[in-house]
Amino acid sequence: MQQDFDFPQTPTDNPVARYMYLTRTVMPRLARDEKQDWPVRNNHCFQRIVLDTICEGVWYDYIARPAYKHLSRTQAAAAVHLCEQIIAGQIDLKALNQKSLDWRGKPRPPR
């Protein structure tokens, strides 16, 4: 499911700024669309899912807080790429969210 959106682009030479823009602005705005069937709506939830996924575990076990100040360029680029895949519908956000919750020992939501 390709999403069309008209959001200003952030500089591609600053992956941390791009990651922050995507998770703070773009993804929450897209999540409010009724056609979007995403399990989360808030920026911190998108950040949790994306960072847990790129770290393959609870992100703050791998990256000092606050994450945006401590992301390596490689980690930030991976986060941007993952955000863009989620936005384009190429990656299942529900599955990523559940994996993030599993890493955190959170119970599965009722079906």
SULJO-V994298 format. One record per run of one state. SS is the DSSP state (a for helix, b for strand, c for the rest). FROM is the first residue (numbers start at 0). TO is the last residue. Records with the same first field share a line. If there is no record, write none. Layout:
BEGIN
SS: FROM-TO / FROM-TO
END
This chain:
BEGIN
c: 0-13 / 31-41 / 55-57 / 61-65 / 70-71 / 87-91 / 103-110
a: 14-30 / 42-54 / 58-60 / 66-69 / 72-86 / 92-102
END
